[in-house]
């Protein structure tokens, strides 16, 4: 049986013409949902909201199950009216004059299925349009005979059946290959089977799972293999492999390739951000400006058919096919994703309210599986996704740019700027930065007026020097207003003055309510990482259910391969850093002199790192060094890591910031990394946002310091330490420098298998390492 939503059926068969992203109603998904609900609640007693309908179409090869949910149905004694609610930014005159084929097509399908189910000879359809900016409503009603609707419906289905047959045949091929698929390696690594079994149970039971598993056991395969097996058993229809890094996407793609080499047939796609694959950067996403947007929908189905001949749609493949068929590569990739089995993408495509994949998740979730890689990163990413900020300067700059051409818009921008000036003055009077626990109500009204005025002008689609600047600010403001709609006790409003500029941020202190809502979009979710300490922290902040399962796997590598030292006589508290720089530098010099190799030293701040690095070089001028700099490009990062060769003739000492780009997600296997030093316990720097988190969780869980500082810090420490042992044959040393590591509250967060040795000076380090490098870890 092949299931297809009415919306997908209609869009596949009826869409045509250009991409036109000049319709900005989609910028308000939360408000659109509320408008739907408000209209539904306002209806008469004869009105039934959210009515589910379905119809099966049988062919010789498969059964097509078509279903959907009607916004509402009026049931009167003498007639029935199907009500389909749409938010819009178009004028009502335009909607009356130019029929929207997709809106009417969807409503006609709903009407036919309802009429058939209830044996009606005729039925009315009402399209209820609501202006997103003004809230005004316009209703267009027409009457149809059921026979007429049946002709329309069957024509749509006939047009769709060829594609449906392709999908149905593919599902048979895919499932047959999955059923015969064995684990791709001769044996599971230690812990890998336990993780795979736990993932399988979570998918089978529609559950949630948090896994902490050390680097090197093959977490990606342990997550993907059981999820893939679950597809053929009907436990899930689609896998979303979610990751924060390009390297994570690459690893997932390689794991699927390994399975394909063993006979798996599975279609996957790597979704790349729009700005990275756009063929017409700087052009508007309209047929007037972009040749790939012009006529996109006239060509996209042919491009889809071509794409369906491939199993792995990588970034390069998407670009190749989009160029061949002259379609927008980003929109094409999203169209492909609807029909494929595994989607590899960034977290934000599942969780971020600004960009999540509405074609999957807007109306309701599905029987999807979320596999969340490096899930320790998701806490801060979630806060970022659910927060929003504005800065003053862009409003003033745009006001000056549009003053002559659009004086009304300039006036709106001036009103916003005036309010931001007042807030800036308040920062100067009351302290900078400052925070409120209420949304900036006086700012929201002029922002909404700006959006309405900007939207009107943008729809005229006039080319001007400031158009892109206006578009950027429009979406920034609509994103900000969207967050005000969700503002509750989990938010605070932060104001910070920088020179003449001001930043206003709606800061999400606790992302769990919105994460819980986002997890409703899937049937099962698995969070996995090498560091999920403590699990209760992640379960709470990520919005997991009370029934979420947990799995902690110990390192599979011989404990004698890691020499773990704790320098417990040094305090790296901020107030002590000036007097500890020299002792720290001495310890680093002693460490690297014990054995030639490559070493990474992680520090709590750039300033402290540079000061210690200077002393280290002064004390040890013969050792090669490489130092992380601010704002390193991808090429700079690659060049930094390339210095860590396994055939370096001399010792290399690398200096980096803890929690930065080199603290996780890098693989320096074997002799590429001999040891790591972590200076400090990784506490995030004190800021107004961190203090707000602290106060919030003090009030809710009496764990403010832990949730704001301690737990995020220790996970950074463990990630950095995890760079050293990456395989069964790796041997290396980790030196933790801070007296707090030996306190009870920190020791209970360290891995149980760690066999630590306390060292108080250079002599202790020499003694410990002489024993370790001679073959026996103390």
C-alpha positions as CSV (number, residue, x, y, z in Angstrom):
1,X,0.0,0.0,0.0
2,X,1.3,3.4,-0.9
3,X,0.0,6.4,1.1
4,X,-0.1,9.9,-0.3
5,X,-1.5,13.1,1.3
6,X,-4.1,15.0,-0.7
7,X,-1.7,18.1,-0.6
8,X,1.1,16.0,-2.2
9,X,-1.2,14.6,-4.8
10,X,-2.5,18.0,-5.8
11,X,0.9,19.7,-5.8
12,X,2.5,17.0,-7.9
13,X,-0.2,17.0,-10.6
14,X,-1.3,20.7,-10.7
15,X,1.7,22.9,-10.0
16,X,3.1,24.8,-12.9
17,X,5.0,27.9,-13.8
18,X,7.5,29.8,-11.8
19,X,8.8,29.6,-8.3
20,X,7.6,32.8,-6.6
21,X,8.9,33.4,-3.2
22,X,7.6,37.0,-3.2
23,X,4.5,35.7,-1.4
24,X,5.5,36.3,2.2
25,X,2.6,34.7,4.1
26,X,4.8,31.7,4.8
27,X,6.9,33.9,7.0
28,X,4.2,33.6,9.7
29,X,3.7,29.8,10.3
30,X,2.8,30.2,14.0
31,X,0.4,33.0,13.3
32,X,-1.1,31.1,10.4
33,X,-1.8,28.2,12.7
34,X,-3.4,30.5,15.3
35,X,-5.5,32.1,12.6
36,X,-6.8,28.7,11.5
37,X,-7.7,27.8,15.1
38,X,-9.3,31.2,15.7
39,X,-11.5,30.9,12.6
40,X,-12.4,27.3,13.5
41,X,-13.5,28.3,17.0
42,X,-15.6,31.2,15.7
43,X,-17.7,29.0,13.5
44,X,-21.3,28.1,14.1
45,X,-22.6,25.0,16.0
46,X,-23.1,23.2,12.6
47,X,-19.3,23.3,12.1
48,X,-17.0,20.3,12.7
49,X,-13.3,21.1,12.7
50,X,-10.4,18.8,11.5
51,X,-12.4,16.1,9.7
52,X,-10.2,13.2,8.4
53,X,-11.1,11.7,5.0
54,X,-9.5,9.0,2.9
55,X,-10.0,7.0,-0.3
56,X,-8.3,3.9,-1.7
57,X,-7.5,3.4,-5.3
58,X,-6.7,-0.1,-6.3
59,X,-4.5,-1.0,-9.3
60,X,-3.1,-4.4,-10.4
61,X,0.2,-3.6,-8.8
62,X,-0.6,-1.7,-5.6
63,X,-3.2,0.1,-3.5
64,X,-3.0,3.9,-3.4
65,X,-4.3,5.3,0.0
66,X,-5.1,9.0,-0.4
67,X,-5.9,10.9,2.8
68,X,-6.0,14.2,4.4
69,X,-7.7,16.4,7.0
70,X,-10.3,19.0,6.1
71,X,-10.1,22.2,8.1
72,X,-13.8,22.1,8.7
73,X,-17.2,21.0,7.5
74,X,-20.6,22.7,7.9
75,X,-23.3,20.1,8.2
76,X,-26.7,21.7,7.6
77,X,-30.0,19.9,7.1
78,X,-30.1,20.7,3.4
79,X,-26.4,21.0,2.4
80,X,-22.8,20.4,3.4
81,X,-20.0,22.9,3.0
82,X,-16.3,22.0,3.0
83,X,-14.3,24.8,4.5
84,X,-10.6,25.1,3.5
85,X,-8.8,27.9,5.4
86,X,-5.8,29.7,3.8
87,X,-3.7,32.5,5.1
88,X,-2.5,34.9,2.4
89,X,-0.8,38.2,1.6
90,X,-2.6,38.6,-1.7
91,X,-5.5,41.0,-2.2
92,X,-8.9,39.5,-2.1
93,X,-9.6,41.0,-5.5
94,X,-6.7,39.0,-6.9
95,X,-7.9,35.8,-5.3
96,X,-11.4,36.3,-6.9
97,X,-9.9,37.1,-10.3
98,X,-7.1,34.6,-10.4
99,X,-8.1,31.2,-9.1
100,X,-5.4,29.4,-7.1
101,X,-5.3,25.9,-8.7
102,X,-3.7,24.3,-5.8
103,X,-6.1,25.7,-3.2
104,X,-9.2,24.7,-5.2
105,X,-7.7,21.4,-6.2
106,X,-7.1,20.4,-2.6
107,X,-10.6,21.5,-1.6
108,X,-12.2,19.6,-4.5
109,X,-10.4,16.4,-3.5
110,X,-11.6,16.8,0.1
111,X,-15.1,17.5,-1.1
112,X,-15.3,14.5,-3.3
113,X,-14.0,12.1,-0.7
114,X,-16.4,13.5,1.9
115,X,-19.4,13.4,-0.5
116,X,-18.6,9.8,-1.5
117,X,-18.3,8.7,2.1
118,X,-21.7,10.3,3.0
119,X,-23.5,9.5,-0.2
120,X,-24.1,13.2,-1.2
121,X,-25.2,14.2,-4.7
122,X,-23.8,17.7,-4.4
123,X,-21.6,19.6,-2.0
124,X,-20.4,23.2,-1.5
125,X,-16.8,24.3,-1.2
126,X,-15.8,27.4,0.7
127,X,-12.3,28.8,0.5
128,X,-11.8,31.0,3.6
129,X,-8.9,33.5,3.0
130,X,-7.5,35.5,5.9
131,X,-5.0,38.3,5.3
132,X,-2.0,37.5,7.5
133,X,-1.3,41.2,8.1
134,X,-4.7,42.6,8.8
135,X,-6.7,39.5,10.0
136,X,-9.5,40.4,7.6
137,X,-11.4,37.4,6.1
138,X,-12.9,36.8,2.7
139,X,-14.9,33.7,1.8
140,X,-15.4,32.3,-1.7
141,X,-18.1,29.6,-2.0
142,X,-19.1,27.5,-5.0
143,X,-21.4,24.5,-5.4
144,X,-20.3,21.3,-7.2
145,X,-22.0,18.0,-8.2
146,X,-20.3,14.9,-6.8
147,X,-20.1,13.5,-10.3
148,X,-18.2,16.6,-11.5
149,X,-15.8,16.4,-8.6
150,X,-15.3,12.7,-9.3
151,X,-14.2,13.4,-12.8
152,X,-11.7,16.0,-11.4
153,X,-10.5,13.6,-8.7
154,X,-10.0,10.6,-11.0
155,X,-8.2,12.8,-13.6
156,X,-5.7,13.8,-10.9
157,X,-5.2,10.2,-9.8
158,X,-4.7,9.1,-13.4
159,X,-2.0,11.7,-13.8
160,X,-0.4,10.6,-10.6
161,X,-0.6,6.8,-11.1
162,X,2.5,6.6,-13.3
163,X,4.6,8.3,-10.6
164,X,2.9,6.3,-7.9
165,X,3.7,3.1,-9.7
166,X,7.4,4.1,-9.7
167,X,7.3,4.7,-6.0
168,X,5.4,1.5,-5.2
169,X,7.8,-0.6,-7.3
170,X,10.7,1.1,-5.6
171,X,9.3,0.3,-2.2
172,X,9.2,-3.4,-3.1
173,X,12.8,-3.3,-4.3
174,X,14.0,-1.4,-1.3
175,X,12.2,-3.6,1.2
176,X,13.4,-6.8,-0.4
177,X,17.0,-5.6,-0.2
178,X,16.6,-4.5,3.4
179,X,15.2,-7.9,4.5
180,X,18.3,-9.7,3.2
181,X,20.7,-7.1,4.4
182,X,23.2,-8.2,7.1
183,X,25.4,-6.1,9.3
184,X,28.1,-4.9,6.9
185,X,31.1,-6.0,9.0
186,X,32.3,-9.4,10.1
187,X,31.7,-8.5,13.7
188,X,30.3,-5.8,15.9
189,X,32.7,-3.6,17.8
190,X,32.4,-3.6,21.6
191,X,29.2,-1.8,22.5
192,X,28.0,-1.4,18.9
193,X,25.6,-4.3,19.0
194,X,24.0,-3.0,22.3
195,X,23.5,0.4,20.7
196,X,22.0,-1.0,17.5
197,X,19.6,-3.1,19.5
198,X,18.6,-0.2,21.6
199,X,18.0,2.0,18.5
200,X,15.9,-0.8,16.9
201,X,13.7,-1.0,20.1
202,X,13.2,2.8,20.1
203,X,12.1,2.8,16.5
204,X,9.9,-0.3,16.9
205,X,8.2,1.0,20.0
206,X,7.8,4.6,18.8
207,X,10.1,5.7,21.6
208,X,12.9,8.1,22.4
209,X,16.5,7.1,23.3
210,X,19.6,8.9,24.6
211,X,22.9,7.1,23.9
212,X,26.3,8.0,25.2
213,X,28.8,5.9,23.3
214,X,32.6,6.6,23.0
215,X,34.2,7.6,19.8
216,X,35.4,4.6,17.8
217,X,32.6,2.1,18.3
218,X,30.8,3.1,15.1
219,X,27.8,5.1,16.4
220,X,26.7,6.2,12.9
221,X,26.4,2.6,11.7
222,X,24.9,1.5,15.0
223,X,22.1,4.1,14.5
224,X,21.5,3.8,10.8
225,X,21.6,0.0,10.3
226,X,18.7,-0.8,12.7
227,X,16.7,2.3,11.5
228,X,17.1,1.1,7.9
229,X,16.0,-2.4,8.9
230,X,12.9,-0.9,10.5
231,X,11.7,0.5,7.2
232,X,11.0,-2.9,5.7
233,X,9.2,-3.9,8.9
234,X,6.9,-0.9,8.7
235,X,8.0,0.8,11.9
236,X,9.1,3.9,10.1
237,X,8.7,5.4,6.6
238,X,11.6,7.8,6.5
239,X,14.8,8.5,8.4
240,X,16.1,12.0,9.1
241,X,19.8,11.9,10.0
242,X,20.3,15.2,11.7
243,X,23.7,16.7,12.4
244,X,25.4,20.0,13.2
245,X,28.5,19.6,11.0
246,X,29.4,18.9,7.4
247,X,31.7,16.1,8.7
248,X,28.6,14.4,10.3
249,X,26.8,14.5,7.0
250,X,29.8,13.0,5.2
251,X,30.1,10.1,7.7
252,X,26.4,9.3,7.4
253,X,26.6,9.3,3.6
254,X,29.7,7.0,3.7
255,X,27.8,4.6,6.1
256,X,25.0,4.3,3.7
257,X,27.4,3.7,0.8
258,X,28.9,0.8,2.9
259,X,25.4,-0.7,3.2
260,X,24.8,-0.3,-0.5
261,X,28.0,-2.2,-1.2
262,X,26.4,-5.0,0.8
263,X,23.3,-5.0,-1.4
264,X,21.1,-2.3,0.2
265,X,18.9,-0.3,-2.1
266,X,17.9,2.9,-0.3
267,X,17.4,6.4,-1.7
268,X,19.0,9.2,0.3
269,X,19.7,12.9,-0.1
270,X,22.1,15.4,1.5
271,X,20.2,18.7,1.8
272,X,22.6,21.6,1.4
273,X,21.8,25.2,2.5
274,X,20.3,27.3,-0.2
275,X,23.0,29.9,-0.2
276,X,25.6,27.2,-0.9
277,X,24.0,25.7,-4.0
278,X,22.1,28.7,-5.5
279,X,22.8,29.1,-9.3
280,X,21.9,32.8,-9.2
281,X,23.2,34.4,-6.0
282,X,22.0,37.9,-5.5
283,X,18.9,37.4,-7.6
284,X,15.4,37.2,-6.2
285,X,13.7,33.8,-6.2
286,X,11.2,34.8,-8.9
287,X,10.9,34.0,-12.6
288,X,11.7,37.6,-13.4
289,X,15.2,37.5,-12.0
290,X,16.3,33.8,-11.9
291,X,16.1,31.6,-15.0
292,X,16.0,28.5,-12.8
293,X,13.0,29.8,-10.9
294,X,11.3,30.7,-14.3
295,X,9.2,27.6,-15.3
296,X,10.7,25.5,-12.5
297,X,7.4,23.7,-11.8
298,X,7.0,22.9,-15.5
299,X,10.3,21.0,-15.5
300,X,10.6,19.7,-11.9
301,X,8.6,16.5,-12.3
302,X,10.9,15.4,-15.2
303,X,13.9,16.3,-13.0
304,X,12.4,14.2,-10.2
305,X,12.0,11.2,-12.5
306,X,15.6,11.5,-13.5
307,X,16.7,11.8,-9.9
308,X,14.8,8.7,-9.0
309,X,17.2,6.7,-11.2
310,X,19.9,7.5,-8.6
311,X,20.1,6.1,-5.0
312,X,22.5,8.6,-3.4
313,X,21.6,12.2,-4.1
314,X,24.8,14.0,-2.9
315,X,25.3,17.7,-3.2
316,X,27.2,17.2,-6.4
317,X,24.4,15.0,-7.9
318,X,21.7,17.6,-7.0
319,X,23.7,20.3,-8.7
320,X,24.3,18.2,-11.7
321,X,20.6,17.3,-12.2
322,X,19.3,20.8,-11.4
323,X,21.6,22.2,-14.0
324,X,20.6,19.6,-16.5
325,X,16.9,20.3,-16.1
326,X,17.2,24.0,-15.4
327,X,15.5,24.0,-12.0
328,X,16.3,25.6,-8.7
329,X,18.7,23.2,-7.0
330,X,17.5,24.0,-3.5
331,X,13.8,23.7,-4.2
332,X,14.5,20.6,-6.3
333,X,16.3,19.0,-3.4
334,X,13.3,19.6,-1.1
335,X,11.0,18.1,-3.8
336,X,13.2,15.1,-4.0
337,X,13.2,14.6,-0.2
338,X,9.5,14.0,-0.2
339,X,10.0,10.7,-2.1
340,X,13.3,9.4,-0.7
341,X,14.0,7.2,2.3
342,X,16.7,8.9,4.2
343,X,17.3,12.7,4.5
344,X,20.7,13.8,5.8
345,X,20.5,17.4,6.9
346,X,21.3,20.0,9.6
347,X,19.3,20.1,12.8
348,X,17.4,23.2,11.7
349,X,15.5,21.4,9.0
350,X,13.7,19.4,11.7
351,X,13.6,21.8,14.6
352,X,14.1,25.5,13.6
353,X,10.7,27.2,13.3
354,X,12.1,29.5,10.6
355,X,13.3,26.8,8.2
356,X,12.0,23.4,9.2
357,X,10.7,21.3,6.3
358,X,7.0,22.3,6.2
359,X,6.2,19.9,3.4
360,X,6.8,17.2,6.0
361,X,5.9,18.8,9.3
362,X,3.7,21.8,9.0
363,X,0.3,20.2,9.3
364,X,1.3,17.2,11.4
365,X,4.1,14.8,11.8
366,X,4.6,11.4,10.3
367,X,6.0,8.0,11.1
368,X,9.5,9.4,10.8
369,X,12.6,8.5,12.7
370,X,15.0,11.3,13.9
371,X,18.6,10.2,14.4
372,X,20.3,13.1,16.1
373,X,24.1,12.9,15.8
374,X,26.5,14.7,18.2
375,X,23.4,15.6,20.2
376,X,25.3,17.4,22.9
377,X,25.5,20.3,20.4
378,X,21.7,20.5,20.2
379,X,21.2,22.3,23.5
380,X,22.9,25.5,22.5
381,X,21.6,25.2,18.9
382,X,18.1,24.8,20.1
383,X,18.4,28.0,22.2
384,X,19.7,29.7,19.1
385,X,16.9,28.4,16.9
386,X,14.2,29.5,19.3
387,X,15.7,33.0,19.9
388,X,15.7,36.1,17.8
389,X,17.4,39.4,17.7
390,X,17.4,42.8,16.1
391,X,20.1,45.5,15.8
392,X,19.4,49.2,15.5
393,X,21.8,50.1,12.7
394,X,20.1,48.3,9.8
395,X,16.8,50.2,10.4
396,X,18.6,53.5,10.3
397,X,20.6,52.5,7.2
398,X,17.5,51.3,5.4
399,X,15.5,54.4,6.4
400,X,18.2,56.6,4.7
401,X,18.2,54.4,1.6
402,X,14.4,54.4,1.0
403,X,13.6,57.9,2.2
404,X,13.2,59.3,-1.3
405,X,11.5,56.3,-3.0
406,X,9.2,55.0,-0.2
407,X,8.5,57.7,2.3
408,X,5.8,55.7,4.1
409,X,8.3,52.9,4.7
410,X,10.9,55.4,5.8
411,X,8.4,56.7,8.4
412,X,7.8,53.1,9.7
413,X,11.6,52.6,10.0
414,X,12.0,55.9,11.8
415,X,9.4,54.9,14.4
416,X,11.3,51.7,15.1
417,X,14.6,53.6,15.3
418,X,13.1,56.0,17.8
419,X,12.1,53.2,20.1
420,X,15.5,51.6,19.8
421,X,17.1,54.9,20.7
422,X,15.0,55.0,23.9
423,X,16.1,51.4,24.8
424,X,19.7,52.4,24.1
425,X,19.4,55.3,26.5
426,X,17.9,53.0,29.1
427,X,21.0,50.8,28.8
428,X,23.1,53.8,29.6
429,X,21.0,54.7,32.6
430,X,20.2,51.3,34.2
431,X,23.3,49.3,33.2
432,X,24.5,47.6,30.1
433,X,23.6,45.0,29.2
434,X,20.2,44.6,30.9
435,X,17.3,42.1,30.7
436,X,13.5,42.1,31.1
437,X,11.1,39.2,31.5
438,X,8.5,40.7,29.2
439,X,8.5,41.1,25.4
440,X,9.2,44.6,24.1
441,X,5.6,45.5,23.5
442,X,6.3,49.1,22.5
443,X,8.5,47.8,19.7
444,X,6.2,45.1,18.3
445,X,3.5,47.4,17.0
446,X,5.8,49.5,14.8
447,X,7.6,46.3,13.7
448,X,4.2,44.9,12.5
449,X,3.5,48.1,10.6
450,X,6.9,47.9,9.0
451,X,6.2,44.3,7.9
452,X,2.9,45.2,6.3
453,X,4.4,48.2,4.4
454,X,7.4,46.3,3.3
455,X,5.4,43.3,2.2
456,X,3.2,45.5,0.0
457,X,6.2,47.1,-1.6
458,X,8.1,43.8,-2.1
459,X,5.2,42.3,-3.9
460,X,5.6,45.0,-6.6
461,X,8.9,43.2,-7.3
462,X,10.7,46.4,-8.4
463,X,14.5,46.3,-8.8
464,X,16.2,48.9,-6.6
465,X,19.6,49.1,-5.0
466,X,18.0,48.5,-1.6
467,X,15.7,45.6,-2.4
468,X,17.9,42.9,-1.0
469,X,18.6,45.0,2.1
470,X,14.8,45.3,2.6
471,X,14.2,41.6,2.0
472,X,16.9,40.7,4.6
473,X,15.4,43.1,7.2
474,X,11.9,41.9,6.4
475,X,12.7,38.3,7.3
476,X,14.7,39.3,10.3
477,X,11.7,41.3,11.6
478,X,9.2,38.5,10.8
479,X,11.4,36.0,12.6
480,X,11.6,38.3,15.6
481,X,7.8,38.8,15.6
482,X,7.3,35.0,15.3
483,X,9.3,34.5,18.5
484,X,7.1,37.2,20.3
485,X,4.1,34.9,19.5
486,X,5.8,32.1,21.5
487,X,7.2,34.3,24.3
488,X,6.5,32.9,27.8
489,X,8.3,32.4,31.1
490,X,11.1,30.5,29.3
491,X,12.1,33.7,27.6
492,X,13.9,36.9,28.5
493,X,14.5,40.1,26.6
494,X,18.1,41.3,26.5
495,X,19.3,44.8,25.6
496,X,23.0,45.5,24.9
497,X,24.5,48.7,23.7
498,X,27.7,48.7,21.6
499,X,28.8,52.1,20.8
500,X,25.9,53.8,19.0
501,X,24.3,50.5,18.1
502,X,21.9,48.4,20.2
503,X,20.9,44.8,20.1
504,X,17.6,43.5,21.3
505,X,17.4,39.7,21.8
506,X,14.5,37.5,22.6
507,X,16.5,34.9,24.4
508,X,15.2,31.4,24.9
509,X,16.5,30.2,28.3
510,X,14.8,26.9,28.2
511,X,14.2,25.3,24.8
512,X,12.5,22.2,26.2
513,X,8.9,23.2,25.5
514,X,9.5,23.9,21.9
515,X,11.8,20.9,21.5
516,X,9.0,18.7,22.9
517,X,6.7,20.1,20.3
518,X,9.2,19.6,17.6
519,X,9.7,16.0,18.6
520,X,6.0,15.5,18.0
521,X,6.8,15.7,14.3
522,X,8.4,12.2,14.4
523,X,7.5,8.8,15.6
524,X,10.8,8.0,17.2
525,X,13.9,9.9,18.1
526,X,17.5,8.8,19.0
527,X,20.0,11.2,20.4
528,X,23.6,10.0,20.5
529,X,27.0,11.4,21.2
530,X,30.3,10.5,22.9
531,X,29.4,13.1,25.7
532,X,25.9,13.2,27.2
533,X,26.8,14.0,30.8
534,X,24.6,13.8,32.8
535,X,21.8,12.3,30.9
536,X,19.1,13.8,33.0
537,X,20.4,17.3,32.0
538,X,20.0,16.4,28.3
539,X,16.6,14.7,28.8
540,X,15.3,17.8,30.5
541,X,16.6,20.5,28.2
542,X,15.9,18.6,25.0
543,X,12.3,18.1,25.9
544,X,12.4,14.3,26.0
545,X,9.5,12.3,27.4
546,X,9.6,10.8,30.9
547,X,9.8,7.3,29.3
548,X,12.9,8.1,27.3
549,X,15.4,5.2,27.5
550,X,19.1,5.7,28.3
551,X,22.2,3.8,27.3
552,X,25.7,4.5,28.5
553,X,28.4,2.5,26.9
554,X,32.0,2.3,28.3
555,X,35.0,2.8,26.1
556,X,35.9,-0.4,24.2
557,X,39.6,0.5,24.1
558,X,42.1,-0.9,26.6
559,X,42.3,1.4,29.6
560,X,46.1,1.0,29.6
561,X,46.3,2.8,26.3
562,X,45.3,6.1,27.9
563,X,47.4,7.8,30.6
564,X,45.1,10.3,32.3
565,X,46.7,12.8,34.6
566,X,45.1,15.5,36.8
567,X,47.1,18.5,37.9
568,X,45.2,19.1,41.1
569,X,47.3,21.9,42.6
570,X,46.5,24.6,40.1
571,X,43.4,26.7,40.1
572,X,42.4,28.2,36.7
573,X,39.7,30.4,38.1
574,X,39.7,33.7,36.3
575,X,41.0,35.6,39.2
576,X,44.0,33.2,39.5
577,X,45.0,33.1,35.8
578,X,47.8,35.7,35.9
579,X,49.7,33.8,38.6
580,X,49.0,30.3,37.1
581,X,50.2,31.0,33.5
582,X,53.8,30.2,34.3
583,X,53.2,27.0,36.2
584,X,50.8,25.8,33.4
585,X,53.4,26.6,30.7
586,X,56.0,24.6,32.8
587,X,53.7,21.6,32.9
588,X,53.1,21.7,29.1
589,X,56.9,21.9,28.5
590,X,57.5,18.9,30.7
591,X,54.7,16.9,29.0
592,X,55.8,17.3,25.5
593,X,59.5,16.7,26.3
594,X,58.8,13.2,27.4
595,X,58.0,11.9,24.0
596,X,58.2,13.2,20.4
597,X,54.8,13.7,18.9
598,X,51.8,16.0,18.3
599,X,50.0,17.6,21.1
600,X,46.9,19.8,21.4
601,X,46.4,22.2,24.3
602,X,43.0,23.6,25.0
603,X,42.4,26.8,27.0
604,X,39.4,28.5,28.5
605,X,39.9,31.8,26.5
606,X,41.9,33.2,23.6
607,X,43.7,35.7,25.9
608,X,44.8,33.0,28.4
609,X,45.9,30.7,25.5
610,X,48.0,33.4,23.9
611,X,49.7,34.3,27.2
612,X,50.6,30.7,28.0
613,X,51.6,30.0,24.4
614,X,54.0,32.9,24.6
615,X,55.6,31.6,27.8
616,X,55.7,28.0,26.4
617,X,57.6,29.2,23.3
618,X,59.9,31.3,25.4
619,X,60.7,28.2,27.6
620,X,60.9,25.8,24.7
621,X,62.0,27.7,21.6
622,X,62.9,24.5,19.7
623,X,59.4,23.0,19.6
624,X,57.2,23.7,16.5
625,X,53.9,25.4,17.4
626,X,50.6,26.2,15.7
627,X,48.1,28.5,17.3
628,X,44.3,28.9,16.6
629,X,43.3,32.3,15.5
630,X,39.9,34.0,15.6
631,X,37.5,33.6,12.7
632,X,39.5,30.8,10.9
633,X,38.1,29.9,7.5
634,X,37.6,26.4,6.5
635,X,40.9,26.5,4.6
636,X,42.6,27.8,7.7
637,X,41.1,25.0,9.7
638,X,42.3,22.4,7.3
639,X,45.8,23.9,7.2
640,X,45.9,23.8,11.0
641,X,44.9,20.1,11.2
642,X,47.3,19.2,8.3
643,X,50.2,20.2,10.5
644,X,49.3,17.2,12.7
645,X,51.0,14.6,10.4
646,X,51.8,11.1,11.5
647,X,55.3,11.5,10.1
648,X,56.4,14.8,11.7
649,X,60.1,14.8,12.3
650,X,59.8,17.0,15.4
651,X,57.3,17.6,18.2
652,X,54.3,19.8,17.4
653,X,52.4,21.7,20.0
654,X,49.0,23.1,19.0
655,X,47.2,25.7,21.0
656,X,43.4,25.9,20.7
657,X,40.3,27.2,22.6
658,X,38.3,24.7,24.5
659,X,34.8,24.2,22.9
660,X,36.0,25.7,19.6
661,X,36.4,24.2,16.2
662,X,39.2,21.8,17.2
663,X,37.6,20.6,20.4
664,X,35.3,18.1,18.7
665,X,34.5,16.5,15.4
666,X,38.1,16.0,14.3
667,X,39.9,12.6,13.8
668,X,43.6,12.6,14.4
669,X,44.1,8.8,14.5
670,X,47.3,7.0,15.5
671,X,50.4,9.1,15.6
672,X,48.7,12.2,14.4
673,X,47.8,13.1,18.1
674,X,50.0,11.9,21.0
675,X,48.3,13.9,23.8
676,X,45.9,16.6,24.8
677,X,45.9,19.1,27.6
678,X,42.7,20.6,28.9
679,X,43.2,23.7,31.0
680,X,40.2,24.5,33.2
681,X,36.8,22.8,33.6
682,X,35.3,24.4,30.5
683,X,32.9,26.8,32.1
684,X,31.3,29.1,29.6
685,X,32.2,32.8,30.1
686,X,29.9,34.8,32.4
687,X,27.4,36.7,30.4
688,X,23.9,38.1,30.8
689,X,22.5,35.1,28.9
690,X,24.3,32.5,31.1
691,X,23.2,34.3,34.2
692,X,19.6,34.3,33.0
693,X,19.8,30.5,32.4
694,X,21.3,30.1,35.9
695,X,18.5,32.1,37.5
696,X,15.8,30.3,35.5
697,X,17.0,26.8,36.4
698,X,17.6,27.8,40.0
699,X,14.0,28.7,40.2
700,X,12.7,25.6,38.4
701,X,15.1,22.8,39.4
702,X,17.5,24.4,41.9
703,X,20.3,23.5,39.5
704,X,21.1,26.9,37.9
705,X,24.9,26.7,38.1
706,X,24.9,23.1,36.8
707,X,22.6,23.7,33.8
708,X,24.2,27.1,32.9
709,X,27.9,26.4,33.5
710,X,29.0,23.1,34.9
711,X,27.3,20.6,32.6
712,X,28.0,22.5,29.3
713,X,31.6,22.9,30.5
714,X,32.3,19.2,31.4
715,X,30.9,18.1,28.0
716,X,33.5,20.4,26.3
717,X,36.2,18.8,28.4
718,X,35.2,15.3,27.6
719,X,34.9,16.1,23.9
720,X,38.4,17.5,23.8
721,X,39.8,14.6,25.8
722,X,38.1,12.2,23.3
723,X,40.4,13.5,20.5
724,X,43.3,11.3,21.8
725,X,42.0,7.7,21.6
726,X,40.2,7.1,18.4
727,X,41.0,3.4,17.7
728,X,42.0,0.2,19.3
729,X,45.7,0.8,18.6
730,X,45.9,4.5,19.7
731,X,47.9,5.3,22.8
732,X,48.2,8.7,24.3
733,X,48.1,11.0,27.3
734,X,45.5,13.5,28.6
735,X,46.4,16.1,31.2
736,X,43.6,17.9,33.0
737,X,44.8,21.0,34.7
738,X,42.5,22.3,37.5
739,X,42.0,21.4,41.1
740,X,38.2,21.1,40.6
741,X,38.6,17.9,38.6
742,X,39.3,16.1,41.9
743,X,36.2,17.4,43.7
744,X,33.3,15.0,44.2
745,X,30.9,16.9,42.0
746,X,33.3,16.7,39.0
747,X,34.7,13.2,39.6
748,X,31.2,11.8,39.3
749,X,30.9,13.3,35.8
750,X,34.1,11.7,34.5
751,X,33.9,8.4,32.6
752,X,33.9,5.4,35.0
753,X,36.6,3.7,33.1
754,X,39.1,6.5,33.5
755,X,42.0,5.6,35.7
756,X,43.3,9.0,36.8
757,X,46.6,9.9,38.4
758,X,47.1,13.1,40.3
759,X,50.3,15.1,39.6
760,X,51.4,18.2,41.5
761,X,54.5,19.2,39.6
762,X,56.7,18.5,36.6
763,X,58.5,15.7,38.4
764,X,55.3,13.8,38.9
765,X,54.5,14.2,35.2
766,X,57.9,12.9,34.2
767,X,57.6,9.9,36.5
768,X,54.1,9.0,35.3
769,X,54.9,9.4,31.6
770,X,58.2,7.4,31.8
771,X,56.2,4.5,33.2
772,X,53.4,4.9,30.6
773,X,55.5,5.3,27.5
774,X,57.7,2.3,28.6
775,X,54.5,0.3,28.2
776,X,52.6,0.4,31.5
777,X,50.1,3.1,32.4
778,X,50.4,3.8,36.2
